[in-house]
Amino acid sequence: MSAIGRSPVDPSGTEPVTGPVGGDRPPPAGIGTRGLIVFYITSLIGAGVLGVPSVTASIAGPASLLSWAVLAFASYPIAVLFAEMSARHVDASGISALVRSGLGHRAADTANTLLVLVYTFGNPVMGVISARYFCHLTGMDDHWVMYLAIGFMLVSVAFNRLGITMGARIQNAALVVLLACLGGAVLLAVPSMSADHYRPFAPHGWTAVGTSSVVAFFSFLGWENVSSVAEEVRDPAHSFRRAIRFAVPVVGLIYLAVAAAYLAVDHGDGTVVMSALLGPDLGRISGTLGDLLALLIVMVATNAWVLGASRLSLAAARQGLLPGWLARTDPRTGAPGRMLLALAAGYTAVLATMGVLDVNEDRIVVLTSAVFLLLYVAAAIAALRDRPTPAMRRSAWATGAIALVFLPFTGSALPVAALLALGAFLATGVLARRRGRTVPLPSDEVK
């Protein structure tokens, strides 16, 4: 049996059924290269652009700009790997489709389960960030943050019920506004810029550049998120490759421009990047504009990540990792309505738990990054076993090396991520036995 495009297994035996359990696949063809570019950029330009440049500046000073430049180039092989993966494996399960082809069904089920888990507890962090900016904008007390965060996540769920075609149009319009606002903020900062702010260039030594690079790397997580919409892309073999050639330099330039502008102004000890760029000349309105821009950026990014979560979870339902009835899609829009409602319930539960236990979102961010880095290593190994082209082989080696370099810097989150991976592996084994089949080992796969 081919390792690509596996269907759920009939409980009565070991032969695959002819189609997904509990529903139809989304209608063909939603978006092309332009839509992919939009989802790539909105997946990458999110909360990172609002606060990370200030953190890297506090670590390495102006020399932190080197971190952003290096990562702008280093993210290219990662982006290429996942674009090639999507072009080759047109499957909503994203990374796990590549893992299936290279490492077998059990590894793929583990990756898919882990992805669903991390998207469920990781995405709500963006709701929290939106809520914090909203409270700062309106003067509301912080005890409303978790309630508002639930509201923001439900808005993104409702947005994704419109379907990918309509969603891409709205995201495209929002992205135009977002880029115009970011460009305007940088231009407004020009009168306040001075080369003096770049001296001394490396006040904390050159080793600090390495530390700031680790922090900045987390802003470049997200190239794999768009792979989950592959089934709804026109001509994916060409669209993904064309889109990535445009999206990578645009994302890199945006981060470089914002970081360079922030370093060139008098930002003091502040961590609010937008407010520093807008400067004191605008008075109180600078804070208001900064909060509004931040809200737009995070909400647009949240929409993109909820989209990815819904498609990955849809793939998990088709594979029997989640209840099959969740795989139903709207015949008109292709949106997985039941899965989106399930995600809404999951997000609400996660945020309620965070509020009750007073869990800081920073810990979840680092844990999410650790899980993705582990998945990057698995994807790189799988790609090397999947009859790679020379370009894909180079990208796989680079992606694996980059992930292994950054993994130790996730600290205590790494063993937790490893435990989650182990739990997903054991859970998929239980599910496989309940489905009445033996999961083939990679050596048993028919290539």
N, C-alpha and C positions, 0 to 999 in steps of 0.2 A: 504494500500500500504506500502511496506517495506520502511523504512527510508534510507536504504542503496542502493547506486547505482542508484539514481533517474535520469531518463532521462528527457530531455526537454519536455515541454507540448505542445501538438498540439494546435495551435491558435484557432482551430475551437471548442474546448471543453476542458474538464478537464482531458482527458485520456492521458497518456504519449505515445509518439511515440516510436517505437521500434528501438532505436539507436540514436546516437548523430546527432545533426543538422549539416548539411553542411559538413560532412566528415566521414571517417572511423576511428575507434580507431587505435592506433599504432599497428603494427604487434606484436604478442606475443613474449615475451621472449627475452630480450636483455642481461641482466646482472645477475650475481649471487652474492654470498656473497662477493667475492673479489671486484667486481665492486662497491658494496654498501659501503664497507670499504673505498675505494678510494674516493667516493663522500662525505662520512661523514667527512673524514679527511680534504679534500680540501675545504669543506664548513666552517669548524671551524678554520683551520690554514690559516688566511689571514692577513689583515692589523693589526689585534690585536697583533700579535707576533712581529710586527715591531716597535710599539711605546708604547703600553700599559704598558709593564714592566717598562719603564722609568717613566711613569706617576705615577704608583703605588709606585715606589721607592721614588719619590719626595714627596709623601703624607705620607708614613709610614716608609720610610727607609728600612733597611733589614727585618723588621718585616712584610713587604708586602709579603714576601715569604709565610707567613701563609695564606694570602688571596688566593693565587694561590692554595695552598694545599687544603684549605677548599672547594674552588669552583670546583676543580678537582673531589672531592667526591660529592659535591652538584649537579653537573651536571648529575650525574648518573640517579637519578629518572626522570629527565626531558627527558633524552635520551631514557630511558626505556619506558616512557609513549608514546612517539611518534613512537617508534619502534613497540610497541604493537598495537598502532592505525593503523599503516601501515599493520601489519600482519592481523588484523581483517577486516579493510576496504580497500580493494585493489582499490584505487581510486586516480586519479591524483589531486583531489582537496585538498588533504592533510588535514590540520587541520579542514577545513570545512566539510569533510566527517564525522569526529567524532562528530562535532557540530551538524550536521544534525541528526545523530542517537540519540543523547542525548537531543537536544534542539529544533529540528524541522527545517523545510525548511527555514523559514524566517531568523532565526538566522544563518543558514548555508550560505544562499545567502549573508547576511551581512558580514560574515567572509570572504567569497570568494572575494567579491567586495573589501573589505578592504585590503586583501592580494595582489590582483592585483595592487591596488593603491600604496601600500607601496613598492612593488617590483619595480614598475615603477620609483618612485622618489628616492628610496633608492639605487638601484644597481649602478646608475651612479656615486655615490661617489667613488666606486672602480676605475672607469675610471679616476677620478680626481687624486686619489692617485698615480695610475700608471703614469699619465702624469707628476706629480710633480717629481717623481723619475727619469723619462726620461729626464726632463729638467735639473735636477741636474747632471745627468750623462753626458749629452752632452753639457752643458753650455748654453742651449737655454734660452731666456728670458721668464719670467713667463706669459707674455701676450699670449703665445701659449698654456697655460695649457688647457683651455676649448676646443680648436680645437683638441688638441692631445687626450683629454679625449673622445671626440666623436669617434675618430679613434680607440682607444682601445676598446670601447664598441662595435663598429661595427666588430672588429676582433673576439670578443667573440661570437657575434651573428652568424658570418660566421662559427666559430668552431662548434657551436651547430647544424648547418644545416647538419653536417656530420652524425648525428644520434647518439643514445646513445651507441650503441655497439662500433663503431669506437671511439667515444669520450671517452669512458671508457678506451680504450687501450692507447690513447694518454695521458689522465689524469694520468693513472697508471705510464707511463714512466716519466712524469713530476714530479709526486710525489716522485718517487725513487730519481731523481736528487735533488729535493727540500730537502728531508730528509738527503741526503748525504751532501748537502751544509750546512744545519743547523748544522748537527753533526760536520762537518769540522770547522765551525765557533766557536763552543763551544770548540773543541779540541785546536784550535789555541789560544783561550783565556786562556788555562790552565796555561802557564808560567807566565801570568800576574795576576793570581788569588792570593788572600791573605785573610786569615781569618780576618785580621785587618779591611778590608772593611765592615765586619759585626758588627763592634763595633762603636758606641753604637747600640744595636739591635733595640730598639724602641725609636729613638730620639724625636719623636713627640707624644709619649704616645700611650697607647694601643687602645684608641678610634679611632686613625687614621687608625688602621687596618680595622675597619668597613667601613670607607670611601673608602679606597683603594679596599675593596672587591666589592663595588658597581661599581667602575670603571672597575675592572677586569671581572666582570660578563658579561659585554658587549662582551667580547671575546668568551664567551661560548654560544652566541646566534647562532643558525644554525642547531640544531638537527632536527628541523621540516622541514628544507629545502629539505631533501632527500626523505621525504614521498611522494612528488609529482611525483616521478618516479615509484611508486608502481606497476602501470599497466605494466611496462616494465621489471619487475624482475621475474626471474625464482623461483618458489616456495617461494613466499613472506612470507608465514606463518613461514617458518624456516629461510630463508635468512636474514630477518631483525633482528631476535633475535640473530642469530649467529654473524652477523656483528657488532651489538652494543656492544657485550661482548668484542670484540677486539678494536673497534674504541674508546670507552670511555677512557680506560687506556692509549692508544697511544696518544690521544689528551692531556690528563692530564699530561703525562710525558714530552711531547714536551714543553708545557708551563712552567712546573716546571723547566725543565733543562735550558731553555733560561733565565727565570727570575733569577734562582740561579746563573748562570754564569755571567749575567749582574751585579748583586749585588756584585759579588766577584772581579770584575775588577774596575779600576779607571775610572769611567764613567763621573766624573765631573758633570756639569750641563747639559750635552748633552741629547738629546732625541732620537738620532739615535742609536737604539739597535745594529744593525749589525756592524756599524762602531766601536762602543765601544768594541764589542767582537773581531773583527779583530785586533784592537789595532794599536798603532802608529808605531810599528816595520815594518810594510809593507809599510809605507809611503803613497804616493798618491794612490797606488793601492788598499789600504784598502777601500777607499771611492768608487772606481770604482766597486770593488767586492761586496761591500755592496749594492750599487744601483742595480747591476745586479741581486743579490739574491732577493732583495726586489721586483723588477719587476716580477721575476718568481713567487714569492709567491702570489702577488696580482693578476696576470693574471690567475693563476691556480684557485684561489678562485673565480674570476669573472666568469670564465667558468661554475663553479658549480652553482653559483647563477643565472646566465642567464638560465641555464638548468631548475632550479626550477621555475623560472618566466614563462618560456614558457609552462611548463606543467600545472601550476596553471591557467594561462590565457586560455589554451586550455580547461580545465575543465569548466571555466567560460563561454566560448563560447557554450559549449555543454548544459549548464544549461540555456542558453538564456540571460545571463548577459552581453554578448558581441555578436556582430553580428555572426550568425551561419556560414557564409562563412569563418570565420577565423579558424574554427575547422578542415579544410582540412589538412591531413597529407601526407607525401611522402610515397607511397606504398613500396618503396625500403628500405628507412632508418627509417621510422616512425617519422621523424622530422616534427614538425608543421611549415612548411615553411612560410605560410602566417602570422602566429602568430609571428614568429621571425622577419619578416619584420615590423610588427606593433610595436613590442617592439623596434626595431631599430629606428623607427620614434619617439616613445615616449621618448627614451633615448636622442635622439638628441634634442628634444624640451625642455626636462628638463635641459640639460646642457647649451643650448642656453639661457634659462631663468636665470639660475644661473649666467651666465657670464654677462648678461645685468643688472641684479639687484644686482650683487656682493654679492650673497648669500654664506656664509661660509658653507663648507660641514660638519663641526662639529655639526651645528644645525640640519642638516638632520639626522646625525647619531643618535643623542639623540632622535629625533622624531621617527625614525624607531624603536629604542629600546622600546620606550613607547608603540607603537602600538603592537609590538610582545608580550610585557608583558601583555597587555590587552587580547590578543588572547590566551595566556597561561592560564589566569584565566578562560576564556570561555571554553577552551579545558578541563581543569581540572574538571569543573562543569559537562560538557557533559560526560566525562569519568565515573564519579560517577553515572550517570543516565543510563549508557549503559551496564548494567549487567556485571560489572567489575569482573575480577578474583581478588583474594587477592593481587597479585603483582601489578596489574594495579590500584587497589584502593589505595594502599600505595603510588605508584608513583604519582597518581592524587592529593592526599592530599599534598604531598611534593612539587609538581610543583606549585599548587595554593598558598601554603604558601610562597614559595620562590618569586614568582611573586609579591605577595602583599607586601612583605617586600621591594622589590626593586623599585616598582612603584613610591612611593613618591620622590625618589631620582632623578627622571627624570625632576623634577622641572616644569618650564613653558611649557615643551613639553607635559605634561600629559593632561592638558585641551585641547590642540590642537588635541592630539590623540583621546580624547573623542569626540570632535566635528567631526572629520573625521569618527569615528564609527557611530555617529548619522546620518551624511550625507549619509553613506553607507546604513544604515537601512531605511532611507526615500526613497533613490533611488531605493532600491529593492522593496519597496512597490509600487512605481510608475510602475516599470517594470512588477510586478505581475498583476496589474490592466490592463496594456496594453496587456498582454498575455491572458486576459480574464479569470483569475482564482482567487480564494481566497486562500491565503497562509495558510495552516493549522497551528494551534497552536501546541506547543509540546504535549498538552494533547490529541490532535486529532490523533497523530501518532499511527500507528499500530506497536507495538514492536515485 
